[in-house]
Amino acid sequence: MGSDFTVRAWVDAAYGFHSVGKSQTGSVVTVGDFGTVHAKSVKQKIVTKSSTEAELVAVSDSANQGFFVRNFIVAQGYKIGPLVIYQDNMSCMALLVAGRSSSKRTRHIAIRYFWLKERVDNREAVIEHKDGAELFANALTKPLQGLRL
């Protein structure tokens, strides 16, 4: 077995997926070379006004599991780097880095979804872009058909 204990969270959202207007969150948490330790697909609890907001809610709601796994590994005595969070929505990533809304189009987004900014500033997490085709959590938010199946 390898010795890479990097914890990675792969998070995606499908905006307006449900008939009631709510979006779907998919998340996968992996540990280094060891594979998946958590996978979840769930309907979001609120109706969002944009795909960016749906992605922000997904990251906010899913990152806790990644931090739990990372903190567990650290408690076992291993020194590991920050939680790596993969996201495919560049607007969501920009909001996470800024820690606040910077335009009229996103000012409605509640401040509660920006708690992750503090974790990034404290170097407990990093946000990285992954194309949707490379995002493991994509399979938990969208129907798979044809070649993708």
Protein Blocks (a to p, Z undefined) as FASTA:
>chain_A
ZZbfbdcddddddehkbmnopacddddddehjnopfbdcddddfbdcfbfklmmmmmmmm
mmmmmmmmmmmmmmnopacdddddddfbfklmmmmmnopafbfklmmpcfklmmmmmmmm
nopaccddddfklmmklmmmbccehjlZZ
